[in-house]
Structure formats: structure tokens, C-alpha cells
């Protein structure tokens, strides 16, 4: 069964749910390895990929159109039954804030344990995020390490841990640069994603 967008029906029993936000512009193998590590290390029942409409950390960035990023995500997650795509941030539009997304999950899944994935370098910055006190109560934050990158430093009131598996030194910006330079994307994105990028002539 292919990854699908969730209907977000209330859970009838305790579940562990991962929430993975980002621009995914485009999705790459590093994202998929992070999801795999999170599922295995946290014992997740499901992980949701939540593409942002506009990242508050990149206010001047112009991501690829929503439809394009969603198409690439669907291709990347095809057949991964423990992964789903949640388009709520795109549907809200404007700047995407984590507090709004976590409130939606807490409402729809009141009995679930929520884990929110962030880059390790953002762990020390959580106190600068919107509505910190409520944000810290809604989920446990999970740092995603980068090879040679910063160590996660969680500060009160946040609860946090760091993933151990599969740090992958590639970024979406590097993928976009390689497309512009007509360099191969082999071993960096799923083959179906690479083919779709070439066919649509995006990131040129």
C-alpha cells in the first residue's frame, strides 16, 4: 500500500506517532533514513511527513510549488505503509508554525504519544519558537543528527532525545544545486524522484 495522506481519525488506543516537518524541497534519501531510524528507535506506529507551506526559518525562500513537492513525496513514500503525508500546513497557507500542527495532532489523537523531529542544531533554539510553554507539553522533541554537526542541546521546558541511526550528509539545497549543474542524483534521492525531477525540469 502506498503512503497516503491521513484522515486523522481519533485513535482508539495508545499509539506512538512521529511528526516530521520540513520543506522537503525536494525529499531525498536522508529524509527517508531519518524516518526509518525514528520508527525503529522510537517504536513508532506511524510517522507523518508534514510539508511546510513556508518555513519560518527561511522567510525569503520560495519553495517549489506545493503540488510538485507533494508529487515527489508520494513517489518517495510509495509502498511505505508506516509513512503518511499530512498536508495541513499547506492547506493553512502562510508561515507554518509547529504549535499549530501539534495542536491539531493532540486534538485528533488525544491518547497518542507524539514525537516531533527537528534538526539537532535547532534543539537549543526551541525556546525562541512560538508559544513555548504549550509547545513543550504537546510532544517530545527528537533531534536528527548530521555528520559532524552540532550536538543536540535541549533546554527546559523541553523534553528531548537524539536519534542514533543513519545520519546522512546531504541537504535539499545540495540536491537543487546538483540539478542546476546537471549532476547525477543517483544514491541521493529515490530513482522515481530523480526521474520526476528530470521530467518536470524543476530546480533548473
C-alpha positions in Angstrom: 0.0 0.0 0.0 1.4 3.4 -0.9 1.9 6.2 1.6 -1.2 8.3 1.8 -2.5 11.5 3.3 -4.1 10.9 6.7 -7.7 11.2 7.5 -6.5 11.9 11.1 -9.3 10.0 12.8 -9.0 9.9 16.6 -7.1 6.9 17.9 -8.9 4.4 20.0 -5.8 3.1 21.7 -2.4 4.4 22.7 -0.1 4.9 19.8 3.4 6.4 19.2 3.3 8.9 16.3 6.2 10.7 14.7 5.8 14.1 13.1 8.4 15.1 10.6 8.0 18.6 9.3 10.1 20.3 6.7 10.1 21.9 3.3 11.0 18.6 1.5 12.2 20.7 -1.4 12.9 18.1 -2.7 12.6 15.0 -0.5 15.8 12.9 -0.5 17.2 9.7 0.9 18.4 11.5 4.1 14.8 12.2 4.9 13.8 8.6 4.4 16.7 7.3 6.5 15.7 9.7 9.3 12.1 8.3 9.2 13.4 4.7 9.3 15.6 5.5 12.3 12.8 7.2 14.1 10.4 4.3 13.5 12.9 1.8 14.7 14.4 3.6 17.7 11.2 5.2 19.0 8.9 2.2 18.2 6.6 4.4 16.2 3.3 3.1 14.9 3.3 5.8 12.2 5.4 8.7 11.0 3.7 11.7 9.3 5.7 13.8 6.8 4.3 17.4 7.1 5.5 19.6 4.2 5.5 23.3 5.2 3.8 26.0 3.3 6.5 28.5 4.2 9.2 27.7 6.8 9.6 30.5 9.5 13.3 29.8 9.4 13.5 30.6 5.7 11.2 33.6 5.2 12.8 34.7 2.0 12.9 31.2 0.4 10.5 30.4 -2.4 9.9 26.6 -2.3 8.8 24.7 -5.3 5.0 24.7 -5.8 3.1 22.6 -3.3 1.9 20.2 -6.0 5.4 19.4 -7.1 6.7 18.8 -3.6 3.7 16.6 -2.8 4.2 14.6 -6.0 7.8 13.9 -5.1 6.9 12.9 -1.5 4.3 10.5 -2.8 6.8 8.9 -5.1 9.4 8.7 -2.3 7.0 7.1 0.2 5.2 4.7 -2.2 4.9 1.3 -0.5 5.9 2.5 2.9 2.9 1.7 4.9 4.2 3.2 8.2 4.6 6.6 6.5 1.8 9.1 5.6 1.7 12.6 4.2 -0.2 15.3 6.1 -0.9 18.4 4.1 -2.4 20.5 6.9 0.3 23.2 6.8 0.0 23.6 3.0 -3.8 23.8 3.5 -3.5 26.5 6.1 -1.0 28.5 4.0 1.2 31.3 5.1 4.0 30.7 7.6 3.9 27.2 9.1 4.2 27.1 12.9 4.8 23.9 14.8 2.5 24.9 17.6 -0.5 24.9 15.2 0.4 21.5 13.8 1.0 19.8 17.2 -2.3 21.2 18.5 -4.1 19.5 15.6 -2.4 16.2 16.4 -3.1 16.5 20.1 -6.8 17.1 19.3 -7.1 14.3 16.8 -5.0 11.8 18.7 -5.6 12.6 22.4 -4.3 9.2 23.6 -1.2 9.1 21.4 2.4 9.8 22.4 3.7 12.4 20.0 7.3 12.8 18.8 8.4 15.8 16.8 11.6 15.5 14.7 13.9 18.5 14.4 17.4 19.2 13.2 20.0 18.8 16.1 21.1 22.4 15.5 17.5 23.6 16.3 17.3 21.9 19.7 18.9 24.8 21.5 16.7 27.3 19.7 13.3 25.8 20.7 12.8 28.5 23.4 12.6 31.0 20.5 9.7 29.2 18.9 6.1 30.3 19.1 4.2 29.6 22.3 7.0 27.7 24.0 5.2 26.7 27.2 2.4 24.9 25.4 4.7 23.6 22.7 6.8 21.8 25.2 3.8 19.9 26.7 2.5 18.6 23.4 5.3 16.4 22.2 8.8 15.0 22.9 11.3 16.5 20.6 13.7 14.3 18.7 17.0 15.6 17.3 18.2 14.5 13.9 22.0 14.5 13.8 24.1 15.5 10.8 27.6 14.0 10.3 30.0 16.4 12.1 27.1 18.7 13.0 26.1 20.3 16.3 25.1 18.1 19.3 21.5 18.5 20.4 21.2 20.7 23.5 17.6 20.6 24.8 16.8 23.2 27.5 13.8 23.3 29.9 10.9 23.1 29.5 11.5 20.8 26.5 11.9 17.0 26.7 14.2 15.6 24.1 16.4 12.8 22.8 18.7 12.3 19.8 18.4 9.6 17.1 21.4 7.4 16.7 20.9 5.8 13.3 21.7 6.8 9.7 23.0 10.4 9.8 23.2 11.4 6.2 25.2 14.4 4.9 23.0 15.7 2.2 20.6 18.5 2.0 17.8 19.6 -0.3 19.8 22.7 -1.2 22.6 20.4 -2.4 20.1 18.4 -4.5 18.8 21.6 -6.1 22.4 22.7 -6.9 23.2 19.4 -8.5 20.1 19.6 -10.7 21.2 23.1 -11.9 24.6 21.7 -12.7 23.2 18.7 -14.4 24.9 16.3 -12.0 23.6 12.9 -11.2 21.2 12.4 -8.3 22.0 8.7 -8.0 22.1 7.4 -4.4 20.8 10.8 -3.2 17.1 10.6 -4.0 14.9 7.7 -4.8 15.0 6.8 -8.5 11.4 7.7 -9.1 12.0 11.1 -7.5 15.1 11.7 -9.7 13.1 10.8 -12.8 10.2 13.1 -11.9 12.6 16.0 -11.2 14.2 15.5 -14.7 10.8 15.1 -16.4 9.3 18.2 -14.8 12.5 20.2 -15.3 12.3 21.7 -11.9 15.1 23.3 -9.9 16.8 24.4 -13.1 
